[in-house]
């Protein structure tokens, strides 16, 4: 009797064992290969996207500094940047299907490092070696720390893998840790939105916290959509499930609102502050969402979790140092300053200059000091003539501006 009942007992215990295995991390070598593939795709995507954005910025600068009447979308440089941007975003999107969410999100520091390096390459000012190192020592230290942090993230990142099927995603969606996390996030989001809209609290932390909370939901849905597409390509169709389209709609909606708040922040604050603070807040929120939804750190030992946290902190510090070294953008105002002329009396009572200092560079994003384009830096001038004064006792301005008649 005991031997006859044992097969039935084993069959009854099989679904429980399968459910338990689905949330346990894989420790075989193939799972580490998936981590490596996802990390390489993310690094490649962020690197290509950074090059693409700077290439598009360069095309805008070329048009602004030349007499070319063409629009920016009619230039080959801009279309090349758009092609690379799409390629980079596809690489980042594909990386979520292979590696855990908590591993992919912090790797966005690669784009900050790439932008800093590209900015230094495009600088045309001539510096002595000691002055150059002193000027960009923070950028070099920040790049080094970001690279070290990225290495620690890839090495000690979470190694939990499961197939992104509709059943698994639905089970995670209704789990009590994620429901509790969503409740807290909704309450915090509503409070921040109330202070931002009703109390006019336009602090950078409040705006970027709104962006980070929306971004955490964006990356959760991105991983679900990318994972279900990968499972469908492998042979098990998941695109006919309603949960796929629910995740797809949530991904698009949160991405749009995230971009809206980010655009509002860019109008109020410097891009360097947005890059550093936004990276820290968004990464923290995304890792928290991945840990509660996909259970990224379940089964990981304390050493791997501590080293992963250390890698995040080092990457945060590196991004902060890189963005702190950026120059504040100088607004380009193509007007004439009469007090810039030597010996000319100020035409304004308060002595406010209306022409920017020509020693500063007209920067557009990461491309700084593009001195190879003299058209941008050529100041507008008016014909000036010097008068002869017979009387020494009468003080008069040594210069005067000729007024042109309509016949001329």
C-alpha positions as CSV (number, residue, x, y, z in Angstrom):
1,X,0.0,0.0,0.0
2,X,2.8,2.4,0.8
3,X,4.5,1.6,-2.5
4,X,1.3,2.1,-4.4
5,X,0.6,5.4,-2.8
6,X,4.0,6.9,-3.3
7,X,3.6,7.8,-7.0
8,X,0.4,9.6,-6.3
9,X,2.0,11.5,-3.5
10,X,4.9,12.5,-5.7
11,X,2.5,13.7,-8.4
12,X,0.6,15.8,-5.9
13,X,3.8,17.4,-4.6
14,X,5.2,18.1,-8.1
15,X,3.3,21.4,-8.7
16,X,4.4,22.8,-5.3
17,X,8.0,22.0,-6.1
18,X,7.7,23.6,-9.5
19,X,6.2,26.7,-8.0
20,X,9.1,26.9,-5.5
21,X,11.7,26.5,-8.2
22,X,10.2,29.3,-10.2
23,X,11.2,31.9,-7.7
24,X,14.7,30.5,-6.9
25,X,17.7,31.9,-8.7
26,X,19.5,29.8,-11.2
27,X,23.1,29.0,-10.3
28,X,24.2,27.3,-13.4
29,X,26.7,28.8,-15.9
30,X,24.0,29.6,-18.4
31,X,22.4,32.2,-16.1
32,X,25.7,34.0,-15.7
33,X,25.9,34.0,-19.5
34,X,22.5,35.7,-19.6
35,X,23.7,38.3,-17.2
36,X,26.8,39.0,-19.3
37,X,24.7,39.2,-22.5
38,X,22.2,41.6,-20.9
39,X,25.0,43.8,-19.4
40,X,26.9,44.0,-22.7
41,X,23.7,44.9,-24.5
42,X,22.9,47.6,-22.0
43,X,26.5,49.1,-22.1
44,X,26.4,49.0,-25.9
45,X,23.0,50.6,-26.0
46,X,23.9,53.5,-23.6
47,X,27.2,54.1,-25.4
48,X,25.6,54.3,-28.8
49,X,22.7,56.4,-27.6
50,X,25.1,58.9,-26.0
51,X,27.1,59.1,-29.3
52,X,23.8,59.6,-31.2
53,X,22.6,62.4,-29.0
54,X,25.8,64.3,-29.3
55,X,25.9,63.8,-33.0
56,X,22.5,65.3,-33.3
57,X,23.5,68.2,-31.1
58,X,26.6,68.7,-33.4
59,X,24.3,68.9,-36.4
60,X,22.2,71.6,-34.7
61,X,25.4,73.6,-33.9
62,X,26.6,73.3,-37.5
63,X,23.4,74.7,-38.8
64,X,23.3,77.5,-36.2
65,X,26.8,78.6,-37.1
66,X,26.5,78.5,-40.8
67,X,24.3,80.2,-43.5
68,X,22.7,76.9,-44.5
69,X,18.9,77.5,-44.8
70,X,18.1,73.7,-44.5
71,X,16.2,72.4,-41.6
72,X,18.0,70.0,-39.2
73,X,16.0,67.0,-40.4
74,X,17.3,67.5,-43.9
75,X,21.0,66.9,-42.9
76,X,22.8,63.5,-43.0
77,X,24.4,64.1,-39.7
78,X,21.0,64.4,-37.9
79,X,19.6,61.3,-39.6
80,X,22.8,59.3,-38.7
81,X,22.3,60.3,-35.1
82,X,18.7,59.2,-35.2
83,X,19.6,55.8,-36.6
84,X,22.2,55.3,-33.9
85,X,19.7,56.5,-31.3
86,X,17.2,53.9,-32.4
87,X,19.9,51.2,-32.4
88,X,21.0,52.1,-28.9
89,X,17.5,52.1,-27.5
90,X,16.9,48.7,-29.1
91,X,20.0,47.4,-27.4
92,X,18.9,48.7,-24.0
93,X,15.4,47.3,-24.5
94,X,16.7,43.9,-25.4
95,X,19.0,43.8,-22.4
96,X,16.0,43.7,-20.0
97,X,15.0,40.4,-21.5
98,X,18.2,38.7,-20.5
99,X,19.5,40.2,-17.2
100,X,17.7,41.1,-14.0
101,X,16.2,44.6,-13.7
102,X,18.4,45.6,-10.8
103,X,21.5,44.9,-12.8
104,X,20.5,46.7,-16.0
105,X,19.2,50.0,-14.5
106,X,22.5,51.2,-12.8
107,X,24.4,50.7,-16.1
108,X,23.0,53.9,-17.4
109,X,26.0,55.5,-15.8
110,X,27.8,54.5,-19.0
111,X,26.0,57.2,-21.0
112,X,27.2,59.8,-18.5
113,X,30.8,58.6,-18.8
114,X,30.5,58.6,-22.6
115,X,29.1,62.1,-22.7
116,X,31.9,63.4,-20.5
117,X,34.6,61.8,-22.7
118,X,32.9,63.1,-25.9
119,X,32.7,66.6,-24.3
120,X,36.5,66.6,-23.6
121,X,37.3,65.4,-27.1
122,X,35.3,68.2,-28.7
123,X,37.0,70.9,-26.6
124,X,39.2,72.9,-28.9
125,X,40.9,75.2,-26.3
126,X,44.6,74.8,-26.0
127,X,45.7,74.0,-22.5
128,X,49.0,73.1,-21.0
129,X,49.1,69.5,-19.7
130,X,49.1,70.6,-16.0
131,X,46.3,73.1,-16.6
132,X,44.3,70.5,-18.5
133,X,44.6,67.9,-15.7
134,X,43.8,70.5,-13.1
135,X,40.7,71.6,-15.0
136,X,39.3,68.1,-15.7
137,X,40.6,66.2,-12.7
138,X,37.1,65.7,-11.4
139,X,35.9,64.3,-14.7
140,X,38.8,61.8,-14.8
141,X,38.2,60.7,-11.2
142,X,34.4,60.5,-11.8
143,X,34.9,58.4,-15.0
144,X,37.3,56.1,-13.1
145,X,34.8,55.6,-10.2
146,X,31.9,55.0,-12.6
147,X,33.9,52.4,-14.4
148,X,34.8,50.7,-11.1
149,X,31.2,50.8,-10.0
150,X,30.0,49.3,-13.3
151,X,32.5,46.5,-12.9
152,X,31.2,45.7,-9.4
153,X,27.6,45.9,-10.6
154,X,28.2,43.4,-13.4
155,X,30.3,41.1,-11.2
156,X,28.1,41.0,-8.1
157,X,24.7,41.7,-9.7
158,X,21.7,39.6,-8.9
159,X,21.5,36.2,-10.7
160,X,17.8,35.4,-10.5
161,X,16.2,34.3,-13.8
162,X,12.8,33.1,-14.7
163,X,10.8,33.0,-17.9
164,X,8.7,36.0,-18.5
165,X,5.5,34.1,-19.2
166,X,2.0,35.6,-18.7
167,X,1.4,33.3,-15.7
168,X,4.6,34.4,-13.9
169,X,4.0,38.1,-14.5
170,X,0.4,37.9,-13.3
171,X,1.6,36.0,-10.2
172,X,4.2,38.8,-9.4
173,X,1.6,41.5,-10.1
174,X,-0.8,40.3,-7.4
175,X,1.9,39.3,-4.9
176,X,1.6,41.1,-1.5
177,X,5.1,42.7,-1.5
178,X,4.4,44.4,-4.8
179,X,0.9,45.5,-3.8
180,X,2.3,47.0,-0.6
181,X,5.1,48.7,-2.6
182,X,2.5,50.1,-5.1
183,X,0.4,51.4,-2.3
184,X,3.3,53.3,-0.7
185,X,4.4,54.6,-4.1
186,X,1.0,55.9,-5.0
187,X,0.6,57.7,-1.7
188,X,4.1,59.3,-2.0
189,X,3.4,60.2,-5.7
190,X,0.1,61.9,-4.8
191,X,1.7,63.9,-2.0
192,X,4.6,65.0,-4.2
193,X,2.2,65.9,-7.0
194,X,0.0,68.0,-4.6
195,X,3.0,70.0,-3.3
196,X,4.3,70.5,-6.9
197,X,1.0,71.5,-8.5
198,X,-0.9,73.2,-5.6
199,X,1.9,74.5,-3.4
200,X,4.2,75.5,-6.3
201,X,7.1,73.6,-4.7
202,X,9.3,73.6,-7.7
203,X,12.2,72.0,-6.0
204,X,14.5,69.8,-8.1
205,X,14.2,66.9,-5.7
206,X,10.4,66.9,-5.8
207,X,10.3,66.9,-9.6
208,X,12.9,64.3,-10.0
209,X,11.3,62.1,-7.4
210,X,8.1,62.2,-9.6
211,X,10.3,61.2,-12.5
212,X,11.9,58.4,-10.5
213,X,8.6,56.9,-9.3
214,X,7.2,56.9,-12.8
215,X,10.5,55.5,-14.1
216,X,10.4,52.6,-11.7
217,X,7.1,51.5,-13.2
218,X,8.4,52.1,-16.7
219,X,11.4,49.7,-16.3
220,X,9.2,47.0,-14.6
221,X,6.8,47.1,-17.6
222,X,9.7,47.2,-20.1
223,X,11.2,44.0,-18.6
224,X,7.8,42.3,-18.8
225,X,7.2,43.3,-22.4
226,X,10.8,42.5,-23.5
227,X,10.8,39.2,-21.6
228,X,7.4,38.1,-23.1
229,X,8.6,38.9,-26.6
230,X,11.8,36.8,-26.1
231,X,9.7,33.9,-24.8
232,X,7.5,34.2,-27.9
233,X,10.5,34.2,-30.2
234,X,11.8,31.1,-28.5
235,X,8.5,29.2,-29.4
236,X,6.0,29.8,-26.6
237,X,3.6,32.5,-27.7
238,X,2.8,35.1,-25.1
239,X,1.6,38.0,-27.2
240,X,-2.0,36.8,-27.1
241,X,-2.2,37.3,-23.4
242,X,-4.1,40.4,-22.0
243,X,-1.3,41.0,-19.5
244,X,1.1,41.7,-22.4
245,X,-1.0,44.6,-23.7
246,X,-1.7,45.9,-20.1
247,X,2.1,46.1,-19.6
248,X,2.6,47.7,-23.0
249,X,0.0,50.4,-22.3
250,X,1.5,51.1,-18.8
251,X,5.0,51.3,-20.3
252,X,4.0,53.9,-22.9
253,X,1.9,56.0,-20.5
254,X,4.5,56.1,-17.7
255,X,7.3,56.9,-20.2
256,X,5.3,59.8,-21.6
257,X,4.5,61.3,-18.2
258,X,8.1,60.8,-17.1
259,X,9.3,62.7,-20.1
260,X,6.8,65.5,-19.4
261,X,8.1,66.0,-15.8
262,X,11.7,65.7,-17.0
263,X,11.1,68.5,-19.6
264,X,9.7,70.7,-16.8
265,X,12.7,70.1,-14.7
266,X,15.1,71.0,-17.6
267,X,13.4,74.4,-17.9
268,X,14.0,75.2,-14.3
269,X,17.4,73.7,-13.4
270,X,20.8,73.0,-14.9
271,X,21.2,69.8,-16.9
272,X,24.2,68.7,-14.7
273,X,22.1,68.7,-11.6
274,X,19.3,66.8,-13.3
275,X,21.8,64.2,-14.6
276,X,23.3,63.5,-11.2
277,X,20.3,63.7,-8.9
278,X,18.0,62.1,-11.5
279,X,20.4,59.2,-11.9
280,X,20.6,58.5,-8.2
281,X,16.9,58.8,-7.5
282,X,15.8,56.8,-10.6
283,X,18.3,54.0,-10.0
284,X,17.3,53.7,-6.3
285,X,13.6,53.6,-7.2
286,X,14.1,51.1,-10.0
287,X,16.2,48.7,-7.9
288,X,13.5,48.8,-5.2
289,X,10.8,48.1,-7.8
290,X,12.8,45.2,-9.3
291,X,13.5,43.7,-5.8
292,X,9.8,43.7,-4.9
293,X,8.3,42.7,-8.3
294,X,10.8,40.3,-9.8
295,X,12.4,39.3,-6.4
296,X,15.8,40.0,-7.9
297,X,17.8,39.5,-4.7
298,X,16.0,36.3,-3.4
299,X,18.5,33.7,-2.6
300,X,21.5,36.0,-2.9
301,X,24.1,35.9,-0.1
302,X,25.0,38.9,2.0
303,X,28.4,39.4,0.4
304,X,27.0,39.7,-3.1
305,X,24.3,42.2,-1.9
306,X,26.8,44.3,-0.1
307,X,29.2,44.4,-3.0
308,X,26.4,45.3,-5.4
309,X,25.3,48.1,-3.0
310,X,29.0,49.3,-2.9
311,X,29.1,49.3,-6.7
312,X,26.0,51.4,-6.8
313,X,27.4,53.9,-4.3
314,X,30.7,54.2,-6.3
315,X,28.8,54.7,-9.5
316,X,26.7,57.4,-7.8
317,X,29.8,59.2,-6.7
318,X,31.4,59.0,-10.1
319,X,28.3,60.4,-11.9
320,X,28.1,63.2,-9.3
321,X,31.8,64.2,-9.9
322,X,31.4,64.1,-13.6
323,X,28.3,66.3,-13.6
324,X,29.8,68.7,-11.0
325,X,32.7,69.5,-13.3
326,X,30.5,70.6,-16.2
327,X,30.4,74.3,-17.1
328,X,27.1,76.1,-16.6
329,X,25.7,77.0,-20.0
330,X,26.1,80.6,-21.1
331,X,23.0,82.0,-22.8
332,X,23.8,83.1,-26.3
333,X,22.4,86.6,-27.0
334,X,23.3,88.0,-30.4
335,X,23.1,91.7,-29.4
336,X,25.5,94.6,-29.4
337,X,27.2,95.8,-26.2
338,X,28.3,99.4,-26.6
339,X,30.3,99.2,-23.4
340,X,32.4,96.4,-24.9
341,X,34.1,99.1,-27.0
342,X,37.1,100.7,-25.3
343,X,36.5,104.3,-24.2
344,X,32.8,104.2,-25.1
345,X,30.4,105.6,-22.6
346,X,27.8,103.1,-21.4
347,X,24.5,103.5,-23.2
348,X,22.6,102.0,-20.3
349,X,22.1,103.8,-17.0
350,X,22.8,100.7,-14.9
351,X,25.7,99.6,-17.0
352,X,24.3,96.2,-18.0
353,X,26.0,94.5,-20.9
354,X,23.8,92.9,-23.5
355,X,26.5,91.0,-25.4
356,X,27.9,87.7,-24.0
357,X,31.6,87.4,-23.1
358,X,33.4,86.1,-26.1
359,X,35.9,84.3,-23.9
360,X,33.2,81.9,-22.8
361,X,32.1,79.1,-25.2
362,X,28.7,78.6,-26.7
363,X,27.9,75.1,-25.6
364,X,25.1,72.9,-26.6
365,X,24.8,69.9,-24.3
366,X,28.0,67.8,-24.0
367,X,29.6,69.6,-27.0
368,X,31.6,72.4,-25.5
369,X,33.9,75.1,-26.8
370,X,33.4,74.4,-30.5
371,X,35.9,77.1,-31.5
372,X,36.3,75.6,-35.0
373,X,33.1,77.5,-36.1
374,X,34.1,81.2,-36.1
375,X,30.6,82.2,-37.4
376,X,29.1,81.6,-34.0
377,X,31.6,83.8,-32.2
378,X,31.9,86.7,-34.6
379,X,30.2,89.7,-32.9
380,X,27.9,91.9,-34.7
381,X,29.5,95.3,-35.3
382,X,28.4,98.8,-36.4
383,X,30.5,101.3,-38.4
384,X,32.4,103.5,-36.0
385,X,34.3,106.7,-36.7
386,X,36.6,108.7,-34.5
387,X,36.0,112.5,-34.3
388,X,38.5,115.3,-33.9
389,X,37.9,117.5,-31.0
390,X,39.3,121.0,-31.1
391,X,38.6,122.0,-27.5
392,X,40.5,120.2,-24.8
393,X,38.3,121.4,-22.0
394,X,35.2,119.7,-23.3
395,X,34.9,116.0,-22.6
396,X,33.2,114.1,-25.3
397,X,33.0,110.4,-26.2
398,X,35.8,109.3,-28.5
399,X,33.5,107.2,-30.6
400,X,30.0,107.7,-32.0
401,X,27.7,105.4,-34.0
402,X,26.7,106.6,-37.5
403,X,23.1,106.4,-38.2
404,X,22.3,105.1,-41.7
405,X,19.7,106.8,-43.7
406,X,17.1,105.0,-45.8
407,X,18.9,105.9,-49.0
408,X,22.1,104.1,-47.9
